């Protein structure tokens, strides 16, 4: 049986960032993922200012391509109610390329990467024993679950864990204007329709708590989008698992995406850094990450109000009469 200090399941942004931070501190770690990179990932690909600023602090030498967007159009029931000129751009990345670049950065650092799925987990003699698809077993002091919404690690801690809400996307023709478009509606159950403009195409998507392939197509048809091939993925929106000192969940696997906006990359980087700090210092992850856990409860309350009919009515009023308040709220969430 192989032995390693830390095994990280999942080679997306959360897992790779955690691995890179551990490598910087000379901590032995292994990264594993069932997917072959580059691989497609359902995600608008938006890096908010606080996300890319955090990333630059954690990994100052990492460089990536992106489409900078400084304009956001907010729609209510399909009609524009606000046109926000952002002082700091949102960076739209192609997750296929972005994630592959991050993984290459980890491999250049000398980190071990294994292209295999994790199939079983057990705890024995003070170690966490992981079995890979090939039958190979690895003993580790810490297991970090960064394996997304369908996390095998999360299922080990909580077999009945909820997948979260379904989000679906398609790649459509690029529209003029280079603007993010968000549409909210009383007919959506705490969700929204969106367009994220990439360099050569637009990501058109929709997600709420009742999304199905049928409702996705109805929403996009109503917004005048062409009928194109669509893909879907879950966005975890709950922390319904017991906290464990030696099995740590980060990013989407830990249910950390923003409850109001569904944005996940900021929390992927942040919880990855907290996991690396917990492992390197020996302090509990629950202690280092306590503010994030508390923020999830605040976000849930904010989302319930924002997407209610009262919240949407207030949003319309603020956009028409108090645009500075809307700008302040935007900056509070993203900058």
C-alpha positions, -999 to +999 in steps of 0.1 A: +000+000+000+013+035-009+013+062+017+010+100+013+004+128+037-025+143+017-047+128-010-068+152-029-098+138-049-107+161-078-084+182-101-106+212-106-097+247-093-103+238-057-083+206-056-054+219-077-051+252-057-050+232-025-023+209-040-002+238-052-003+255-018+007+223+000+035+218-025+048+253-017+051+243+019+069+210+010+039+188+021+037+155+003+004+152-016-013+132-044-040+146-067-064+122-084-092+127-109-112+103-131-114+129-160-088+133-187-077+170-190-085+192-208-122+184-201-154+204-205-170+218-174-205+232-170-198+267-157-204+303-169-167+307-162-170+341-145-141+351-122-154+380-101-129+407-089-126+391-055-121+357-071-092+367-094-077+389-068-076+361-043-062+337-069-034+362-077-025+364-040-025+326-037-007+318-070+010+350-081+028+335-111-002+318-126-013+333-159-045+324-180-065+337-209-099+354-203-124+378-218-127+409-197-163+422-193-172+456-178-210+456-184-239+438-168-274+440-180-301+431-154-335+420-167-368+414-149-393+393-167-373+397-199-372+435-197-340+454-189-342+474-157-305+482-151-273+486-171-243+484-148-209+497-159-185+478-137-155+496-123-136+462-121-140+437-149-154+402-145-130+378-163-148+351-183-126+320-187-130+289-208-131+263-180-117+236-203-085+256-208-084+273-174-086+240-154-060+223-176-036+252-171-040+249-134-033+212-134-001+217-155+010+243-130+006+217-103+025+191-122+053+215-129+057+220-092+065+183-089+031+173-075+019+137-081-011+133-103-030+101-110-057+099-136-080+075-118-114+075-101-117+071-064-139+040-057-138+034-019-129+051+013-123+036+048-107+046+080-083+023+097-055+026+123-056+064+123-053+066+085-078+072+057-075+044+031-085+052-004-090+026-031-086+037-068-103+022-098-073+001-106-074-015-072-045+005-059-048+016-023-033+047-008-031+055+029-032+092+038-033+114+069-057+138+052-083+132+025-094+163+007-127+160-013-126+185-042-146+162-065-176+184-073-213+180-068-213+143-071-184+140-046-175+104-036-159+118-005-190+137+005-211+106+000-188+087+023-195+113+051-232+116+043-246+089+020-279+107+016-263+141+007-283+163-016-269+170-051-282+205-051-299+224-080-296+216-116-280+241-140-280+237-177-260+255-204-255+257-242-229+275-263-246+301-285-235+326-311-217+356-297-239+387-294-226+423-298-219+444-267-197+420-247-221+422-217-232+397-190-270+394-191-290+382-161-328+377-162-348+371-130-385+362-128-412+354-104-417+322-123-382+310-114-377+292-081-346+310-067-326+311-099-320+330-131-312+329-168-278+342-179-255+349-207-217+349-201-198+362-232-166+343-240-141+354-267-157+334-295-192+323-282-218+331-255-226+307-226-264+307-223-277+290-192-304+287-166-307+272-132-332+272-103-344+248-077-369+232-101-348+230-133-354+201-157-343+198-193-379+208-203-380+239-182-345+249-193-356+247-230-388+267-222-368+294-205-343+297-233-370+296-260-387+325-241-355+345-242-351+340-279-322+316-278-316+290-305-322+253-298-287+239-294-270+210-276-272+215-239-254+200-209-262+201-172-245+198-139-256+202-102-246+231-080-246+219-043-264+244-021-263+228+014-238+217+040-255+185+051-226+164+062-207+160+094-174+178+097-143+156+101-108+166+112-090+144+086-115+143+058-121+179+044-145+190+017-138+221-003-153+239-033-184+225-048-179+192-030-183+210+003-215+228-008-198+262-008-211+280-040-227+313-033-264+307-024-276+339-042-254+340-073-243+303-076-208+316-081-183+290-070-148+298-081-141+323-053-151+298-026-132+271-045-100+291-040-108+303-005-117+269+009-087+253-008-064+278+010-082+271+043-077+234+038-040+238+031-037+260+061-055+235+083-032+206+071+000+226+074-008+239+109-027+210+123-056+232+132-092+220+125-106+230+091-139+239+109-120+265+129-101+281+100-132+280+077-157+292+103-165+325+086-174+307+054-197+283+072-214+313+088-217+332+054-236+303+039-264+308+064-265+346+056-265+339+019-294+314+022-315+341+040-306+367+014-315+344-015-349+335-001-358+372+001-341+383-031-360+358-053-393+363-035-419+386-052-412+412-025-375+410-032-380+414-070-404+443-065-378+460-043-351+453-069-372+470-096-377+500-073-340+503-065-329+500-101-352+528-112-348+552-083-317+543-063-291+529-088-262+537-064-277+512-039-277+485-066-241+493-074-232+490-037-249+456-034-231+444-066-197+455-052-205+439-018-210+405-036-182+406-061-154+430-052 
